[in-house]
Amino acid sequence: MSLAPYGPVVPTPGALGVFRPLPADAVRFAPDGLLGGWQARNIAATLPHCVDRLGTYGNLDNLRRVTGDSDAGFRGFWFADTDVHKTLEAAFWSGSAPAFIETAAALLEKAQDPDGYLNSYYQDAANRPKQWGELHFSHEMYTAGHLIQAAVAAARSAPGDAVAQQVVSVARRFADLLVQRYEQSNEVDGHPEIETALAELYRVTGHRPYLDLAARFLGNRGHGVLGEGRFGSAYYQDHEPLRAVSEVTGHVVRQLYLLAGAVDVAVETGDTALLAVAERLWDSAIDSRTYLTGGQGSRHRDEAYGDAYELPPDRAYAETCAAIASFQLGWRLLLATGNVAYADEMERVLHNAIAASTAVDGTAFFYSTPLQRRTGHDGGGENAPGHRLDWYDCACCPPNLARLMASLHTYAATGDDDGLQLHLYGTGTFTTGVHTVEVRTTYPWDEQINVTVTSDSANPWALSLRVPAWCADVRLTINGTPAPGRSQVHDGYLRLHRIWHAGDQVVLTLAMPARLVAAHPRVDAVRGAAALVRGPLVYCLEHADTTGSLFEDLELDPAAPISVAYHSSGLSPVTLRVRVRVRPLGNVALYRDLGSTAAGAATATVTAIPYFLWANREPGPMRVWIPLVPHFVPQED
């Protein structure tokens, strides 16, 4: 068994790939930086909150029912065990909550059937006859997948620890049961996830049947074995064989988890055609079905992608788990291909859709992340609340956030003896074991990234710094001397190859002026509107900053300057100030003759805050896309 201290995704030596992930202890974010601050908040607030809710919402008692240690009725969804598994994974990655780890490990081992089966809902006496009998619905393999991923975290974060090995043993027994039952079957689970989990378990253990079963599940999908269900076979990605599919469809999280498994299998088996399929479907999502914030999924009804360019801001589903899945898939594709576009998208979705999901105190969350809340919106229900909730009946998102944030540092950089590549910028220390640098930055609030080399080298090596596609003005100094910037960028990275000495300093400046962004003309829902963006951050207008005017009456003059304001205190270190026109519509009819106007329009200056910080004051309206003054038409590229 391989027990190297790595993160969630570690291709084996010799697998397809351009970049190699660093060991988990090779990157340490400082808590005074944005990314490190998120991780610190996760340990101090989010993870303990998740552990507490597993008790109050019955997830742990569901397992205790199986062991005979509780007579409470089953509570929650039939896949409620996954919240335990994801929280356990987060605890291992963060190296915290030892009491919960010990309790959960013992409980899972005690609840497991002799043959390896473990799912508290289907271990209930009334439900046992239905085991494996309703795969379109049951999430049995999906639940097993999250158990396996908790075991991967255990193996990699606590090698040699007895409790960690206890979790690994539980997961392997379940995985062995799956191999025994399905290695010759044409069945699949209605919710993909087991594929990527089995591939990673293979990477931890070297046991080939796990990888082979993952590949088999990928091949089985697309032949209609799950039936039509409520939403049709495309909802399950079971309408067409994976290798033949031309565009993403159906339930977004399922689609993205399926593609993550496809990339894992492709790189381990050398299947370049399968990897190309994942890239093609990624492009399908990014090119016409992804919100400006990086969120994906426009339909609440089936938590699904809509048609191409169907991206309504106020009805956006944009589930938090889908944003997390996009980030995780982007990382796999980045490792496999070296294409900077995947890192750029990881940054966008992390700093906007993912970041917006969590309140500043770390204990309340959005399930969906829309880009607009209308004045008077009824936000009382949990499907589209007007404010973050501390938990959900279907609480997939909070523990998913906890496990991502606990492992966030493992997604920031790659490298080996020949070089170090920085993909996500945050204050901290990065090392390949041979080369070490310290990064100091307040990015994305500030434009500068300061990199200090802290180790000497006898031979030249390459320090590679990602230059985001949004940045047109790149400036660079090495030890205080200006050096070529944009002209030295190749394939999205500024590669600095030289003999480095301890104390060498690199200052990378990524100019980030505030700018207006227009959507593709086919995005009908925001035609004639623009959004405010600075660097990787999308900004929004929120009710607390526009008192006295309804959002629906504001119009933006694109010719008006946008000013950047810096703050030493308050909700956001950086806000934007922009001039708008306020139209006094009064009693204007619902429909009117084209050309008629309301007289007396006034102007005002309003403040825009980073989208990810909205709803941290009192509940109320918000919007990312601001209507433009009539008769202004954005220029098309």
N, C-alpha and C positions, 0 to 999 in steps of 0.2 A: 504493500500500500504506500502510495506517495503522500507524504505529510508535509510537503513544502508550504511555508506560510504565505500563500498567495491569496488573491481575492476571488470573486465569484466566477471569473472567466479566465481559464488558463489552458490554451491549446497545448498539446503535447509537443515535445521536440520533433521536428520533421513535418509537422502539420503545415498546411498552406498558410501563408501569412507574410505580412510585411513588417509589422511591429510586434514586439514582445512585451507583455505586461510586466511590470516590476513587482517584486515581492511586496506583500501588504505592509511590511514595516519599512519599506524604502521611501515612502511618502508620508510626511506628517504635516498636516495643516495646522497653522497657529490659530488659536481661538479668537484672536483679535482681528482676523480677516473674515470676509464674508462667508467663504466656504467652510473654514474652520469654525466660525461662529455657529453655522447651521449644524455642524457635527456636535459641537458642545451642547447646543440646545437639545439635540436629539437624545443625548445621553442623560442630560439633567431633567428633561421634561417629557419629551414624546415617548421614549421607551418606557419609563415608569408609568406613564398614563396608559399605554397599551396593556401593560401587565395588569394594572388595576382593572381595566375594563374587561379583560378576559375572565376575571373573577366575577364582576358584577353582572355581566351579560351571559354567564353560564357556559362559556366555551370550555373551561376546565372541568366544570361539573358534568358536562356531557361525556367527557372521558371517564370521570369517576363513576358515572352510571354503569359503564362497561365493566369496571373493576369491582363493582359492588360497594363502592365507598360513598355513594350518594343515591338517594331515592328521589331526587328532583326530576321533573319531566324534562325531556329534551327541549332545548331552547335554540332559536336561531335558524339559519339556513342549513341545509343538509351538508354544506361544505364548510361548516363553522370551524372544523379542525384546522383549516388552512390559516386562520388568524393566529392560532397557537404556533403553528410551524413558522410563519413569517416573523412573529415576535421572537421566537427562539433563534432564528437565523440572525436577526438584528442584534440580539444579546451576544451571540458569539462574535460577530464582526466587531462589535464595539468593545468587547472585553468587559462588559458590565452586567449587572443584574445576576450575580452568581446564584443567589437563592432561587430565583425563577428558573434558571437553567437546570439546577439540580432537581427541583420539583417537577418540571416538565419532562425531563429525561426519564425520571423514575416512573412517572405516570404513563408516558407513552409505552415504555417497556412492559409495564404491568397490563396495559389495556390491549396489547397486541395479541392476536390469535396465534395458536401454535403454528399455523401454516404461513404466518407473516402478514396476514390481512390486518389492516388498521384503519378504521373509519367509524367514528362513534355513532353516526347516524345509521349506517348499514349494519352495525353490530347490535343494534337494538333488536330485541326478540321479534318484534313485529315486522322489522325491515330486512332481517337476515335472508329470507327467501328471495329478496329482490337484488341481492348482491350480483354485480356484473350483468344484470338483466335489463338495465335501462341506461346504457352508456351515453345516449344522446342528452341525457338529463342529469345523470348522477354525479358528475365531477369526481368520480372515484380515482381515476388516474391523475387528474389535476391535483387532487388533494395529496396523492402519493408524491407527485412532483415537488410540491412545496416541502414535504417532509424530507425528501432527498436533498433539496437545496439547503435545508437547515443542517443536514448531515455533512454536506460539502463544507459549509461554514465551520462546523465543528472540527472537521478533519484538518482544515487549513489554518484555522486561527488558534487551535489549542492542541497541537500534535502531542501525543503521549498522555494527554489528560484522560483520566478514567471515565469521567462523565461524558466527555466528547466522544470517546470510543463507544460508549453506551448508545448514544444517538446514532452513530454510524452503523452499529450493528442492527438497530431497529430498522433503519432505512434500507440496509442491504437485504434484510430478510423480506421486506415488502418488494424490493426490486427483483429479488430472485423469484418470488411468486409471480410477478408480472412476466418474467422471462419464461417461466415454466408454462404459464397459461396462454400466452399470446405470441410466442415465437413462430408459430405456424398459423396464426389466425389472420383474418382479413379485417378485424374490427379496429375501431379507433374510439377515443374518448371525445365527447362533444365539445370539450374545452381543452384545446391544446395547452401544453405546459410540460407534460411528462417527457416530451422529446428532448428539450434542452436540459432538463434535469438528469435524464439518463446519460446523455452525452458527457455532462460534467462529472457524473459519478464514475463513468469510464475513465475520465482523465485523472480522477483521484485514485482509483483502484487498479487500473490497467486491465480490468475484466472485460474482455471484448463483447460478450453477449449483451451488455448494457447498450453499447453503441449500436450493435446490430439491430436490437429491438427498436431503438430510436429511429433508425433508418427505415425499418419496416413500417412503423407507424406513419412516417412521412409518405411512403409509397402507397399505403392503404387509403389515405385521405383523397377524396375527390371522386369516389365511386358510388356515392349515394347510400352508403351502408347505414347512415344515421337517420335516414328518412327526411321528410319535409319539415316536421315540427311546426311550430307556430309561424316561423318567419321564412321558411324555405331552406333548402340545403346550403345555399350560399352563406347563410348566417353562420354555419359551422365550417365554412371553407371546404364543404364536401360536395360541391356541385361540379367540379372539374378537377382532374389530376393536377397536383401542384406544379409540375413541370410545364403544363400547358396553359396555366392561368396567365392572363395578360395584365390584370389590374386588381388592386386590393378590393375587397368586398366583405360584407357581413360585419359581425361583431368585431370591434376594433382590437380589443385586448387579445382575443383569440387569434386574430390574423397576425398580430405582431409577435406573440409568443410562438406561433407556428413558424414564422420566418426566423426567429432566433434559433429555434431548434434546427431549421434547415441550414443555417450558416454553420452551426456547431458540427453537424454531421458532414457537411461539405468539406470543411477544412480538415477534418480528421480522416476522411476517406479520399481526399484529393479529387473530389467531384467538382470540377470547375463549372460544369453546366448547371449544377444545382446552385452553386454560389451566384451564378449569373441570374438565375431565376429570382433569388432574394434581392439582388440589386435592382432588377427590373421592377419588382413590386414595390420596393422602397421608393423608386422614382415615381411610380404611379401615385403613391400617397403624398409625397412631398410636392410634386408638381401641380396637383390640382385638388388635393383633399386635406390640406394641413392649414390650420389657422396661423395667423401672424405670430401668435405666442408659442407655436410649436404644438399646440393641442390638436388632437385628431378625433374625429367622430362628430357628425352634425345631427344625428338622429337619436332622440331619447327613446323612442318606441322599442328599438332593438339594440340600443347602444352601438350603433353601427355607422360606418361610412355612408355618406349619401352619394349622389351622382357627382361627377366631376364638377368642380367649382360651386357645389352646393355648400356654402359656408356662412349661414346666417349667424350674426354675432350674438343676438339675444336668445336664440334657441340652441346655441352650441351646447352639445353634450360634453365633448372634450374631457372625458373622464380622467381623473388623476392617474389611475392605474394604466391607462393608455399612454399617457405622457411618460410614465416610468418605463413602460415597455419600449417606447420609441427610443429613449435614452439607452436602454440596454441593448437593443438591436443595433443602434448606431455604433456603439462600442465594438460589437462583434464584427461589423462590417469594416470599421476603421482598422482593427487589428488585421483583418484578412486582406484588405486591399491597399491600405495606406492613403486612401482618398480623403483629403482634408474636408470635403463636403460633409462627411459623417461627423467629424469633430465640430464643425460649425453648427450643425443641427443639434448635436448634444448640448452645446453651449446655449443655443436659443431656447430649447425646451426646458433645460435646467433652470435658467434664470427667469423664465416667465411662467409657463404652465405648471411646472413642478413646484417652483418656489411659491406661486400664488396659492397652492393648495393648503398651506400651513399658516396658522396665525403666528404673530410675532412671539407669543408666549409658548408656542409649540404644543398646545393641547386642544386645538380646534382645527377642523379640516373641511375643505371642500371636496365633495365627491365629483361634481362636474365643475368646470372652470369656464363659464361663458365670458364673452367679451363685451357684454352690455347687460345692465339691469335697468329696466324702465322705471320711471317715476310711477309709484303706486303698485309696483310688482308685488304679487302675492307670494311671498317667500316663506310661507309657513310650512310647506311640506319638505321632506328631506330629499326628494328627487331634484328639486331646483330651489334650494333655500336661498334667501337673501343674505344670509350670513353663514359663517362656518359653524359646524356642529361638532360637539365633542366626541361623538361616535355615531354609528349608523347601524340600522338593522342588518344591512349587508356591509360589513365593516372591512371590506377588502383593502381600502385605500390607506387608512392610518398605519397598520403594520407594514404595508408595502413601502410607505414612505420611511418608516423606521429602518427597514433593512437596507434601503438604498442609501440613506444618509449615513448609516453606520459604515458602509463600505465605499463611500464617495471618493475617498482619497485614492482608491485603487483604480479609478477611472481617469485620473488626471494626467498621467505620464506613462511613457514606455521607454525602453532602452536596453542596452547591452554594453559589452566592453567597448564597442566602437562608437557609442554615442548615446545621447539622452534627448528625448523629444518631449516637449511640454505642450499639452493639448488644451488643458483647462488652467486658467490662471488664478492662483490664490496664494496668499502668504504662507510660506512653509519651507520645508527642507525636502529635497529630492535627490536620490542617489541610485546609481546602478550597482553599487558595491565597489566600483572602481572610481567613478566620477561622482562628485557631490556638488550641488549648488544650493544656495539659499535664495529664496524669492521673497521680496518685500513689495507689496502693492496694495492699493485700495481699489483696484479694479473690481467692478466696472464703474465705480464712481469717478475714478481718476484714469487718465490716459497712460500713465507711466507704469512700466513693469521693470523693477530693478532686480537683476540677477547677479549674485556674487558667487564666483567659483571658490570653493573651500578646500579643494584638494589639488595637489600637484600631479602633473602627468609627464612622463618621459616621451610619449608618442602623441601625435595629433589625434583629436577626436572631435566629433561634430555635436555642437549644441544647437538643437533645432527648436525654433520658436514659431508657433502657429500665428499666421496673420489672417484674421477673419476676412471673409469675402466682403463684408460691409465697409472695411477700412480702406480708404483710397490714399491716405497720407501716412506713410510709415517712416519714422525717424529712428536712428540708431546711433548710439555712441558706445565705444569700447575703451574702457579706462579713460573716459573723458574726451576721447577724440572722435569726432563725427565719422561715421562709416556709411557706405551705401545702404539704403533702406529698401525701398520697393524694388529696385533693380536686382537685388540679391534674393528676392523671393522666388522660389521654384516650387511648383505644385502646392502652393499655399503655405510653405514653411520657409522661414528665414534660417538657412543652414550656415552656421559659423564653424568652420573646420580649421583648427589650429592647435598648437600646443598651448594648453591652458596652465596657469599657475594659480596657486592659492592667493586670493585677494583680487584677482581679475574681476572687473565689474562691467556688466553690460546693462545699458538702459535702453529699453525698447519703448517707444512712444507710439501708441495706436490712436491717432486723432479720431475723436468721436464727437463731431459737431451734431447738434440736434438737427433732425431732418424730418421731412414729411414723406410718408409712404402711401402710395395708392395701390389698390388691388388690381388683379387682372380684370379687364372689362367684363369677362363672363361671370365674375362673382357679383351677381345681380344685387344681392342683399346690401352691399356696401358701395355700389356704383354711385359716384358723385360725393364720396366721402374720403377722408384721409386720416392717417394715424400718425402719432408723434413717436419717434424712435430716437434713441441716443445710444450709440454703441450696441451692445447686445440686448439692451432693455427696451421693451415696449412700455409706453406711458399711457395713462388714461386720465380722464376727468372724473372726479368723484364729487358727490353732493356736498361734502363738507367744505370744499374749496370754491363752490360756485353758488353760494347762498343768494337768494333773491331771484333766481332765474331757473326755469325748468330746463333740464338738459335738452329736451326735444326742441327748444327754441333757439339753441346756439348754432351758429354757422361760422366756419373758419375761413378767413381770407388767407389764401396761400402766399400772398405777397407780403404779409405782415411778418416782421422778424420774430424769431423765437429766441428767447434769452434763457440762459442756464443759471440757476441760482444754487449756491452751496450753503449748507446749513451745518452748524456744529451740534445741533440738538434737534429733536422732533422726530417725526415718523421716518423721513427719508433724508439722507445726506445730500441728495441732489433732486431738485424739482425743475420743471420747465415752466416758463411764463409765455403766454401766447395771447394775442388779441383776437377776440371773436365779435361777431355781430349778434345782437339779441333781437329777434324779431317779435314784436308784440302782436301775436296772432289774434288775440281776443276771441271773438265769436266767429272766426272764419269757418265756413262750411266744410264738411268732410271732403267734398269735391268742389272744385271751382274752375272757372275758365282759365286756360293757360294764359299767362301773361299778367293776370291780376295780382297785385301785391298788397301787402299790408304796410301802411305808411308809418313813419316814425321809428324805424329801426335804430337802435342805439348800439354803441360799442362798449366793450368791457375787456379787461385783462383778467385772465383766469390762470390758475395753477394746475399743472398736470403732475401726477405722482407716478412712480413706477407701478406698472400693473400688478406686480406680485405683492404689493403692499396694500392693495385696496381691501376694504371691508375690515380694517383693523380699528376703525372708529365706530360710530353708531351705524346700524344698517341703513341703506339707502341706495339711490341709483348710481350708476357708473356707466361710462362708455369709453371704448377704445377708438372706434371709428366716428369721426366728427364730420357732419355734412359740410360741404364747401359752399361758399357764397354762390348763388345761382349764376349760371352762364360761364363758370370756370370749368374747363375740361382739362384733366391731366394729360400731359403729353405721353403717348405710348412709345415704348422703346422701338 
